[in-house]
């Protein structure tokens, strides 16, 4: 990757029905949203076909947007062990796709992401999405249908704040 290439951070919100993604571009003290989207997995009945599709799509997104780092929302711990296992597999495959493309990975707990963006760890998905919309000047018609994408962008923005990239001339 060329040194003059934009500094991009891809966020991923792992899921087994929808996997959200978002890419931020950092230029000096400015940060902007490049893309928000989700990978629709619910129509794939075979769990292994879902994992393959996640690997292929995340790899294609890394190729297309050339992030220098990937930030993932780590799964929260629920009581349904089977759901947690499925979610962990989806996250692992997304991580493997980024590693396959030599992109460093950073994981953030949902609580940390919410705190970084809204100032409160118990913020709703809607509050996180609204704050990102204001911070990044995203037009209403550009907001995604599903909040998996804004959750993913939240992970990327949290990483941006954690790494203090706005103070580094990139």
N, C-alpha and C positions, 0 to 999 in steps of 0.2 A: 504494500500500500504506500502511495506517495505521501511524503511528509506534508504537502500542501493540501491533501485531501481533507474534507470537512471532518471534524471530530464528532462522531455520531455514537449515541448510546441507544441500544435496542432494549426495550423492556418486554418481558414475556409474563403473562399470567397463565400458568398451566391449567388445563382443564381436560375433561374427557368428553364433553359435548361441544364446548367452544373453548378455543385457546386464543386469548387476546394477545395482540402485539402492538407496539408503538415505538416510533423512533424519534429521538430528539437530536437536534443538531446544535452544537455549541460553537459559537464564534466570539472569542474574547469574553465579554460580559453578557453577551446576548445568547439566549437559548430559544429555540423555536421547535414546534412540532412539525415533523416531516410527513409522517403517516400514522394513521390509527386504523386498526382492522382486527378481524377475528378469523380464525380458521374453524370452519364448520365441520364438526366431527360426528354429529349425532346421527347422520344418515349412514354411517359405516357400521354395520352390525358386528363385524368381527373385531375384537379388541386388538388383535395383532395388526390388522389392517389400519386401525387408528394410529397405532404407534409408528408404523411405517410412514403413514401420511404426515404425521407430526415431524418426523425426521426429515422427510423430503421438503416440506413446506418451510420449516425453520431454516434449513440449508439454503433454499431458494431466496428467502428473505435476506439472509446474511449476504448472499451473493449480490442481490439487487441493491441493498442499502449500505453495505460495507461498514457496519458498526465496528468501532474499535473495542467496545466492551458490551457485554450483555448483563442486564440486571433482571433477576427473576423474583417473583413473589414466591416465597417458600410456603408450602402448604401449612395451614393451621391444623391443629390436632383435633379431630372429631372422635366421636364414639363409634362410628361405623368403620370397622377395620377394613372391610372390602373396598369401601369408597376411598379410604386413605391409600390402600395399596394401588388402586387404579390411578389415582392422582399422582402418587409417587412415581409410577412408571412413566406417565406422561411427562412429568417434570424431568425425569432422568433422560428420556429420549431427546427432549429439547436441549438439555445440557450437552448431551453427546453430539448433537448436530452442531452446536456452537464450538465445542472443543474440536470437532472434526475440521472446522474451518479456522482453528487456532485463535479463536476469540476468547479473551478472558471472561470468566463468569463471576457474578456477585449475587448473593442471595439476601433478601430482606424479608423479615416477618411482616405480615399485614399490619400489625400494630405500629411498627416502626415507620412504614410507608405513610400510614394515616397521620401519625404524629408529625412527620416531616412536612407534609403538604397542608394539613388543616390545623395543626397544633393540638389536636385531640385524638387519642388512640381509639376512641369508640365512635369515630365519625362513620357515617353511612357511605355506601358506594356513591350515592347521589351527591353528597357533600364533597367527596374527593373529586368526582367528575366536574362539579361546578367550580371548584377552586382551580383545577387544572385549566379549565376553559378560560377563566379570568387571567391566571398567571401567564398562559401561553397565547392569549388572544385568539382562541379558536372560535370561529364563527359557529352559530347554532346549527346551520345546515351541514357543517363538517363533523358534528358530534356523532359518534357511532350509535347504532341501534342498541347494541349490547354493551354492558359496562365492563366486560372482560377486557376490552380494548383500553378503556380509561384506567382500569386497574394496572394494566401492563405499562401504560405511559407513566402512571404513578410510580412504578418500580424504577423506571428510567430516571424520572425526575428526582426521586429519593437518592439515587446513586449520584446524580449530578450535584445535589446538595451535600452529600456525604463526602464526596471527593473534592468539594470546593473548587470545581472546575471553572467557575466564573471568575476566580481570581488568578487563574493561570492563563497566560497568553498562549493560545494553541494555534 
